[in-house]
Amino acid sequence: MISGAPRPLLGMGKPELEQWCQQQGQPPFRGRQLHDWLYAKGVQRLDQVTVLPAAWRQQLAASVPPGWFDWTGRSQELHRSVARDGTTKLLLATGDGLSIETVGIPTDDRLTVCVSSQVGCPMACRFCATGKGGLQRSLAVHEIVDQVLSVRAVMGARPSHVVFMGMGEPLLNLDAVLEAIACLCGELGMAQRQITVSTVGVPQALPHLAQRAMERLGRAQFTLAVSLHAPDQRLREELIPTAHAYPIEALLEDCRQYVAITGRRVSFEYILLGGLNDQPRHAEALARLIRGFQSHVNLIPYNPIAEESFARPSPADVAAFRQTLEQRHVAVSVRASRGLDADAACGQLRRRLSGAVAAGGH
C-alpha cells in the first residue's frame, strides 16, 4: 500500500465500514451494505455496488487514491493458467505496478487457496523460483485477502482452506499476515484450523508469532508449517542460504517454544530432491532430529524450475523415505503434486511472464 494513503475497504469489518461511511457523510447502514458486497458478493469496484447512491459512487470513483484501482483495494487479473487437474494459478496486478501469484487447488472435497505474503522473497531458497528475483516489498492486508476472493470468483467455489505457502516469507510480514487471518475468519467465516502459515525460519520469530497470534486472534489454532528440507545443518545451508545464520538446533528450540505457548503441534515440510536428500539415510537422520517432538512431516516431491538442475525424486524413493519415517513412528504424509503443467511452483508463472514482457512478448 502506498505510504500515507488511506486504508482500503477490503480488510475492514462491519464496525469499521460503518464508521468509514459516516465519515463520508453516509448513514451507518451503508457500511453493512458494503460489507455484504465486499465479502459475500466479492465486488471489484464500488461503482458496481448498485444499492449505494449513484452520486456518491461517482464521487468515490473520481477520488481513488494513487496506487489503487478502486477504494475496495481489489487487484486486477493479469493472467490465468489452468492445469489439467483444475489447479488454477492467477497472476494479479497490484496498484503500484507489481504482480503477485495465487493458486486455487481443487480436490473432491475442498478448495485450497495458496496465497502470497510478499512480492518476491528475500530467503533465496535454491529450489524456489520466487527467491530468484529477490524481495520487492511486503503485501498489505487487502492484497492478501484479495487473493482468496479472486480465486473464489474465478473458480466459482468457496475456498475451504488457505495456506500461506505462496511468494514470500510470512514471518517477515507478520502483522499483515495475522490481520489477514483475522479478516478471513471474521469476515469470510473461515476457521483458524483451515489456515496454514508456512515458514522457512526466521531467528526468534516463532515465539513472537505465538505471542502475537494469542494477542491478535485470541488463540493460535492455525497450522504452523516449518520448512526443514534437510536433516542436518550442512545440507540445509546448501539449500537455504539464510540458514547459515539460524542453526537447525535453534530453529527446533523455537518450535518447541511455539508448541509450549500455543499447545499446537508443528508440521515440518520436507521437499524431496532426487539423489540429494531423499534417501533412507536422510529419513533416518530426520527421524532422529525430531524425535520426541509433537509434530507431523509433510513430504513434497520437488517441482522442477528452469534455473536449477535438481531432479524430481522417483516414486520408489518417495515411498521408501515415507516407510523409513513410519517405521520410526514419525507421523508423515506425502503431498500430491498438483498443476505440474501450469507453472504451479511458487514464482514460476510470474518469472515466465515477466521474461516474456521484457522480451516484447505478451
C-alpha positions in Angstrom: 0.0 0.0 0.0 1.3 3.5 -0.9 2.7 5.3 2.2 0.3 7.9 3.5 -2.6 6.6 1.5 -5.9 6.0 3.4 -6.8 2.4 4.3 -8.7 0.4 1.6 -12.1 -1.0 2.4 -11.1 -4.7 2.0 -9.9 -6.0 5.3 -12.3 -3.8 7.3 -15.1 -5.4 9.4 -18.6 -4.1 9.8 -17.9 -1.6 12.6 -15.0 -0.1 10.6 -17.1 0.1 7.4 -19.9 1.8 9.3 -17.5 4.3 10.7 -16.0 4.9 7.2 -19.4 5.6 5.7 -20.3 8.0 8.5 -17.0 9.9 7.8 -18.2 10.1 4.2 -21.5 11.7 5.3 -23.5 8.5 4.8 -25.7 6.6 7.4 -24.1 3.6 9.2 -26.3 1.0 7.4 -24.3 1.8 4.2 -21.3 0.1 6.0 -23.3 -3.1 6.4 -24.3 -3.0 2.8 -20.6 -2.5 1.8 -19.7 -5.5 4.0 -22.1 -7.7 2.2 -20.9 -6.6 -1.3 -17.2 -6.8 -0.4 -17.2 -10.2 1.2 -20.3 -12.1 0.2 -20.6 -10.8 -3.4 -16.9 -10.1 -3.9 -17.4 -6.8 -5.7 -14.4 -5.4 -7.6 -15.3 -1.7 -7.7 -17.6 0.5 -5.6 -19.4 1.7 -8.8 -20.8 -1.8 -9.1 -22.5 -1.6 -5.7 -25.9 -0.6 -7.0 -27.5 -0.2 -3.6 -25.3 2.9 -2.9 -26.5 6.3 -4.1 -25.3 7.0 -7.7 -23.9 10.4 -6.9 -21.8 9.0 -4.0 -20.5 6.2 -6.3 -19.4 8.7 -8.9 -17.7 10.9 -6.2 -15.8 7.9 -4.9 -14.8 6.7 -8.4 -13.3 10.1 -9.1 -11.3 10.1 -5.9 -9.5 6.8 -5.9 -6.1 7.2 -4.0 -2.9 6.8 -6.0 -1.7 3.2 -6.2 -5.2 1.7 -6.1 -7.6 0.5 -8.8 -10.6 1.3 -6.6 -11.5 2.1 -3.0 -12.2 -1.6 -2.4 -8.5 -2.4 -2.6 -9.1 -5.2 -5.1 -6.4 -6.2 -7.7 -6.7 -6.9 -11.4 -6.1 -10.2 -13.1 -3.1 -10.2 -15.5 -3.0 -13.8 -16.4 -4.7 -17.2 -15.7 -3.2 -20.6 -16.1 -5.3 -23.7 -15.6 -3.8 -27.2 -15.4 -5.5 -30.4 -16.5 -6.3 -31.3 -12.9 -8.1 -28.0 -12.4 -5.4 -26.3 -10.4 -5.7 -22.6 -11.3 -2.9 -20.0 -11.0 -3.6 -16.3 -11.1 -1.2 -13.6 -11.7 -2.6 -10.4 -10.1 -1.6 -6.8 -10.6 -1.2 -4.5 -7.6 -2.0 -0.8 -7.8 1.7 0.1 -7.9 2.5 -2.0 -11.0 3.8 -5.1 -9.3 2.5 -8.7 -9.7 1.8 -11.5 -7.3 0.7 -15.1 -7.7 -2.1 -17.1 -6.0 -3.2 -20.6 -6.7 -6.5 -22.4 -6.3 -6.1 -26.2 -5.7 -9.3 -28.2 -6.0 -9.9 -31.7 -4.8 -13.1 -33.7 -4.4 -13.9 -32.2 -1.0 -12.0 -29.0 -0.7 -10.7 -25.9 -2.5 -7.3 -24.7 -1.1 -6.0 -21.2 -1.9 -2.2 -20.8 -1.7 -1.6 -17.1 -1.0 1.5 -14.9 -1.2 2.5 -12.6 1.6 5.2 -10.7 -0.2 6.2 -9.6 -3.7 9.2 -11.8 -4.3 11.1 -13.2 -1.3 14.4 -12.5 0.4 15.1 -16.1 1.6 16.7 -17.2 -1.8 16.0 -20.9 -1.3 17.7 -22.6 -4.2 14.7 -24.8 -5.2 12.2 -21.9 -5.3 11.6 -19.7 -8.3 10.3 -16.8 -6.2 13.6 -16.3 -4.4 15.5 -15.9 -7.7 14.1 -12.4 -8.1 14.7 -11.1 -4.6 12.2 -9.1 -2.5 10.3 -6.1 -3.7 8.0 -5.4 -0.8 5.6 -7.0 1.6 1.9 -7.2 0.9 -0.8 -5.3 2.7 -3.8 -7.0 4.3 -6.2 -6.2 1.5 -3.7 -7.6 -1.1 -3.6 -10.9 0.8 -7.4 -11.2 1.3 -7.9 -10.2 -2.3 -6.2 -13.4 -3.4 -8.7 -15.6 -1.7 -11.6 -13.6 -3.2 -10.0 -13.7 -6.7 -9.7 -17.5 -6.6 -13.3 -17.8 -5.3 -14.6 -15.7 -8.2 -12.6 -17.5 -10.9 -13.3 -21.0 -9.7 -16.9 -20.4 -8.6 -16.5 -22.1 -5.3 -16.0 -21.2 -1.7 -12.4 -21.8 -0.5 -12.3 -24.3 2.3 -8.6 -23.8 3.2 -5.9 -21.1 2.9 -2.2 -21.8 3.0 0.4 -19.1 3.3 2.8 -21.0 1.0 3.0 -18.7 -2.0 5.5 -16.0 -2.7 7.3 -14.6 0.3 8.3 -15.4 3.9 5.1 -14.8 6.1 7.1 -14.2 9.3 8.8 -11.2 7.7 5.3 -9.7 7.2 3.8 -11.0 10.5 1.4 -8.2 11.4 -0.3 -8.2 8.0 -0.5 -12.0 7.9 -2.2 -12.1 11.3 -4.6 -9.3 10.3 -5.4 -11.2 7.1 -6.1 -14.3 9.1 -8.4 -12.2 11.4 -10.3 -11.0 8.3 -10.6 -14.4 6.7 -12.1 -15.8 9.9 -14.2 -12.8 10.9 -15.5 -11.6 7.6 -15.3 -14.7 5.3 -16.3 -17.2 8.0 -13.3 -19.4 7.9 -11.9 -21.2 10.9 -8.3 -20.9 12.0 -7.9 -24.6 11.7 -8.5 -24.2 8.0 -5.4 -21.9 7.7 -1.7 -22.9 7.5 1.2 -20.5 7.8 4.4 -21.8 6.3 7.9 -20.5 7.1 11.5 -21.4 6.2 12.5 -20.0 9.6 13.4 -16.5 10.9 15.5 -16.4 14.1 13.4 -15.9 17.2 10.3 -15.2 15.2 8.3 -18.3 16.1 7.8 -17.5 19.8 6.9 -13.9 18.7 4.4 -15.4 16.3 2.8 -17.4 19.1 2.5 -14.4 21.4 1.2 -12.0 18.7 -1.3 -14.6 17.5 -2.6 -15.1 21.0 -2.9 -11.3 21.4 -4.5 -10.6 18.0 -6.6 -13.7 17.4 -7.3 -14.7 20.9 -5.8 -18.2 20.3 -3.4 -19.7 17.8 -5.3 -22.6 16.1 -3.9 -22.2 12.6 -1.3 -24.8 11.5 2.3 -23.8 11.6 4.4 -25.5 8.8 8.2 -25.2 9.2 10.3 -25.9 6.1 13.2 -28.1 7.0 14.1 -29.7 3.7 17.3 -31.2 5.2 18.1 -33.4 8.3 21.3 -31.5 9.2 22.7 -28.0 9.2 25.3 -28.5 6.4 22.8 -29.7 3.8 20.2 -27.1 4.9 22.7 -24.3 4.4 23.3 -25.7 0.9 19.6 -25.5 0.0 18.6 -22.4 2.1 21.4 -19.7 2.2 19.8 -17.8 5.1 20.1 -21.0 7.3 23.7 -20.2 8.0 22.6 -17.6 10.5 19.9 -19.8 12.0 21.3 -23.2 13.2 18.8 -26.0 12.9 19.0 -26.7 16.6 18.0 -23.1 17.3 15.1 -23.5 14.9 13.8 -26.6 16.6 14.1 -24.9 20.0 12.0 -22.0 18.7 9.5 -24.7 17.5 9.3 -26.2 21.0 8.6 -22.7 22.5 5.9 -22.3 19.9 4.3 -25.6 20.9 4.6 -24.7 24.6 2.8 -21.3 24.1 0.1 -22.4 21.7 -0.4 -26.1 22.5 -0.5 -26.8 18.8 1.8 -29.3 17.1 4.2 -28.2 14.3 4.1 -29.6 10.8 7.5 -30.0 9.2 7.7 -29.5 5.4 10.4 -31.5 3.6 11.0 -31.1 -0.2 12.4 -34.3 -1.6 15.2 -33.6 -4.1 16.2 -36.6 -6.2 19.5 -38.1 -5.1 20.3 -35.2 -2.7 18.1 -35.5 0.4 15.7 -38.3 -0.4 17.5 -41.5 0.6 16.6 -43.7 3.6 19.7 -42.4 5.5 18.3 -38.9 5.2 14.9 -40.2 6.6 16.7 -41.9 9.5 18.6 -38.6 10.3 15.3 -36.7 10.1 13.6 -39.1 12.5 16.5 -38.7 15.0 16.4 -34.9 14.6 12.7 -34.5 15.5 12.4 -37.4 18.0 10.1 -36.6 20.9 8.6 -33.7 19.0 4.9 -33.1 18.8 4.9 -32.9 15.0 4.0 -34.1 11.6 6.2 -34.4 8.5 4.8 -33.4 5.1 6.9 -34.8 2.2 6.8 -32.8 -1.0 8.3 -34.2 -4.2 10.3 -31.4 -5.9 8.5 -29.4 -8.7 11.3 -28.5 -11.1 12.2 -24.9 -12.1 14.4 -23.9 -15.0 17.1 -22.1 -13.0 18.2 -25.2 -11.1 19.2 -28.8 -12.0 17.6 -30.5 -9.0 15.8 -33.7 -10.0 12.3 -34.9 -9.1 12.6 -38.0 -6.8 11.4 -41.3 -8.1 8.1 -42.7 -6.7 10.1 -45.6 -5.2 12.4 -43.2 -3.3 9.4 -41.3 -2.0 7.8 -44.5 -0.8 11.0 -45.7 0.8 11.5 -42.3 2.6 8.0 -42.4 3.9 8.3 -46.0 5.1 11.5 -45.3 6.9 9.9 -42.5 8.8 6.8 -44.6 9.6 9.0 -47.4 10.9 10.4 -44.9 13.4 7.0 -43.8 14.5 7.0 -40.4 12.8 3.6 -39.1 11.6 4.1 -38.5 7.9 2.1 -37.8 4.7 3.1 -37.1 1.0 1.7 -34.1 -0.7 0.2 -35.0 -4.0 1.7 -33.0 -6.8 -0.8 -30.6 -8.5 -0.7 -28.4 -11.5 2.7 -29.6 -12.9 1.7 -28.5 -16.4 0.7 -24.9 -15.3 3.8 -23.4 -13.8 2.3 -24.2 -10.4 5.5 -23.9 -8.3 5.9 -20.6 -6.4 7.1 -17.8 -8.7 7.2 -19.8 -11.9 4.4 -18.1 -13.7 5.4 -14.6 -12.6 9.0 -15.1 -13.7 8.0 -16.6 -17.1 5.6 -13.8 -17.9 8.0 -11.1 -16.7 10.6 -12.6 -19.1 8.1 -12.5 -21.9 7.2 -8.9 -21.3 10.8 -7.9 -21.1 11.4 -9.6 -24.5 8.4 -7.9 -26.0 6.0 -10.9 -25.6 2.5 -11.0 -24.2 
